[in-house]
């Protein structure tokens, strides 16, 4: 099996992969629109289009409050939490790449004893898209794309990140099954 590259980096989305945040996104978009002064139809598009601006940070601060509240009561997907521990124990670097706030993710990881298994959290405050986050990870780790596995519940993120040559796993449905597939890739 000399031709199959070893997986050196595992990148996981947060909401929809590691856990499920209970946030009324319709209400949050409405309130964010009031802060922005215009209708925000998609927070993902908003984060991309206004990245780093004053309005970005004002809206992000509002949204973060709802994300932190949800993260305080959220539970990890057991199979994914075990996968994080197992991958880190094998020397695989584990990253979280998310459009949630860093504060909400770090709070959750600390609460559930996962923070020490994670190399870094990249959030909307760091980079405007998942593709940018993955490019950053490739640079920082100095690995080839085929040595990285990325897991996300958004088909759009999977499509854009495949362009980088990274192994992408679309997390939908049974996350226990998804964790099993990733274990196979790590082996």
C-alpha positions as CSV (number, residue, x, y, z in Angstrom):
1,X,0.0,0.0,0.0
2,X,3.0,2.3,-0.7
3,X,1.0,4.5,-3.1
4,X,-1.7,5.5,-0.7
5,X,-0.7,8.7,1.2
6,X,-1.0,8.7,5.0
7,X,-3.7,11.0,6.4
8,X,-1.9,13.6,8.5
9,X,-4.6,16.2,9.0
10,X,-8.3,15.8,9.9
11,X,-10.5,18.9,9.5
12,X,-14.0,18.9,10.9
13,X,-16.9,21.3,10.6
14,X,-18.4,22.2,14.0
15,X,-22.2,22.6,13.8
16,X,-23.6,19.6,11.9
17,X,-20.5,17.4,12.4
18,X,-19.1,17.6,16.0
19,X,-22.4,18.8,17.5
20,X,-25.7,20.3,16.5
21,X,-26.4,23.8,17.7
22,X,-30.0,24.6,18.5
23,X,-30.2,28.2,17.1
24,X,-33.3,29.8,15.6
25,X,-31.3,31.0,12.5
26,X,-34.4,32.8,11.1
27,X,-34.6,35.0,14.2
28,X,-30.8,35.5,14.2
29,X,-30.8,36.6,10.5
30,X,-33.7,39.0,11.3
31,X,-31.8,40.5,14.2
32,X,-28.5,40.6,12.3
33,X,-30.3,42.4,9.5
34,X,-31.5,45.1,11.9
35,X,-27.9,45.6,13.1
36,X,-26.6,45.7,9.5
37,X,-29.3,48.0,8.3
38,X,-30.2,45.8,5.4
39,X,-31.7,42.3,4.9
40,X,-29.2,39.5,5.3
41,X,-30.6,36.5,3.5
42,X,-27.6,34.3,4.1
43,X,-25.1,34.6,7.0
44,X,-22.6,32.6,5.0
45,X,-22.7,35.1,2.1
46,X,-22.6,38.0,4.6
47,X,-19.5,36.6,6.3
48,X,-17.8,36.3,3.0
49,X,-18.9,39.6,1.5
50,X,-18.2,41.8,4.6
51,X,-15.3,39.9,6.1
52,X,-13.1,42.1,8.4
53,X,-15.3,45.2,8.2
54,X,-16.9,47.0,11.1
55,X,-20.4,45.8,10.1
56,X,-19.0,42.2,10.0
57,X,-17.8,42.4,13.6
58,X,-21.0,44.1,14.9
59,X,-23.2,41.3,13.3
60,X,-20.7,38.6,14.4
61,X,-20.9,39.8,18.0
62,X,-24.7,39.6,18.0
63,X,-24.7,36.1,16.4
64,X,-22.0,34.9,18.8
65,X,-24.3,35.5,21.7
66,X,-26.8,33.0,20.3
67,X,-24.0,30.5,19.3
68,X,-22.5,30.6,22.8
69,X,-25.9,30.0,24.4
70,X,-26.4,27.0,22.1
71,X,-22.9,25.7,22.6
72,X,-23.4,25.8,26.4
73,X,-26.1,23.1,26.2
74,X,-25.1,21.2,23.1
75,X,-23.7,17.7,23.3
76,X,-21.0,16.2,21.1
77,X,-21.9,13.5,18.6
78,X,-20.3,10.6,20.6
79,X,-18.8,8.8,17.6
80,X,-17.2,12.0,16.3
81,X,-15.9,12.9,19.8
82,X,-14.2,9.5,20.0
83,X,-12.9,10.0,16.4
84,X,-11.2,13.2,17.5
85,X,-9.5,11.5,20.5
86,X,-8.5,8.5,18.4
87,X,-7.1,10.6,15.5
88,X,-5.1,12.9,17.8
89,X,-3.8,9.8,19.7
90,X,-2.4,8.5,16.4
91,X,-0.6,11.8,15.7
92,X,-3.1,13.1,13.2
93,X,-3.5,16.9,13.5
94,X,-7.2,17.7,14.2
95,X,-8.6,21.1,13.1
96,X,-12.1,22.6,13.5
97,X,-13.0,24.8,10.5
98,X,-16.3,26.6,11.1
99,X,-18.4,29.6,10.3
100,X,-19.4,29.8,14.0
101,X,-17.5,32.1,16.4
102,X,-14.3,30.9,17.9
103,X,-15.6,31.6,21.4
104,X,-18.6,29.2,21.0
105,X,-16.4,26.4,19.6
106,X,-13.7,26.8,22.3
107,X,-16.3,26.9,25.1
108,X,-17.8,23.7,23.7
109,X,-14.5,21.9,23.2
110,X,-13.4,22.8,26.8
111,X,-16.7,21.8,28.3
112,X,-16.5,18.3,26.7
113,X,-12.8,17.7,27.3
114,X,-11.9,17.9,23.6
115,X,-9.8,21.1,23.5
116,X,-6.5,19.3,24.0
117,X,-7.1,17.0,21.0
118,X,-7.6,19.9,18.6
119,X,-4.6,21.6,17.0
120,X,-6.5,24.8,16.1
121,X,-9.9,26.3,15.6
122,X,-10.4,28.4,12.5
123,X,-13.6,30.5,12.6
124,X,-15.3,33.2,10.6
125,X,-13.2,35.7,12.5
126,X,-10.1,34.2,10.9
127,X,-11.0,33.6,7.3
128,X,-14.1,34.2,5.2
129,X,-14.7,30.7,3.7
130,X,-14.0,27.0,4.4
131,X,-11.8,26.8,1.2
132,X,-9.6,29.7,2.6
133,X,-9.4,27.8,5.9
134,X,-8.3,24.6,4.2
135,X,-5.7,26.5,2.1
136,X,-4.4,28.0,5.4
137,X,-4.1,24.6,7.0
138,X,-2.3,23.2,4.0
139,X,0.3,26.0,4.2
140,X,0.7,25.8,8.0
141,X,1.0,22.1,8.1
142,X,3.1,21.8,5.0
143,X,1.2,18.7,3.8
144,X,-0.1,17.6,0.4
145,X,-3.9,17.9,-0.2
146,X,-4.2,14.1,-0.4
147,X,-2.9,13.9,3.2
148,X,-6.0,15.9,4.5
149,X,-9.5,14.7,5.2
150,X,-12.2,17.3,5.5
151,X,-15.7,16.6,6.9
152,X,-18.6,19.0,6.4
153,X,-22.4,18.9,6.3
154,X,-22.6,21.5,3.5
155,X,-22.5,20.2,-0.1
156,X,-21.3,23.6,-1.3
157,X,-18.3,23.5,1.0
158,X,-17.5,19.9,-0.1
159,X,-17.6,20.9,-3.8
160,X,-15.4,24.0,-3.3
161,X,-12.9,22.2,-1.2
162,X,-12.6,19.2,-3.6
163,X,-11.0,21.7,-6.0
164,X,-8.0,21.7,-3.6
165,X,-7.4,18.0,-4.0
166,X,-8.4,17.2,-0.4
167,X,-10.3,14.1,0.5
168,X,-13.8,15.3,1.4
169,X,-16.5,13.5,3.3
170,X,-20.1,14.9,3.1
171,X,-21.5,14.4,6.6
172,X,-25.2,13.7,6.2
173,X,-27.4,11.3,8.0
174,X,-25.8,8.8,10.4
175,X,-22.6,10.4,11.8
176,X,-21.6,7.1,13.4
177,X,-21.3,5.7,9.8
178,X,-19.4,8.9,8.7
179,X,-17.0,8.4,11.7
180,X,-16.5,4.8,10.6
181,X,-15.6,5.9,7.0
182,X,-13.1,8.4,8.3
183,X,-11.5,5.7,10.5
184,X,-11.0,3.6,7.4
185,X,-9.3,6.5,5.7
186,X,-7.0,7.0,8.8
187,X,-6.1,3.3,8.7
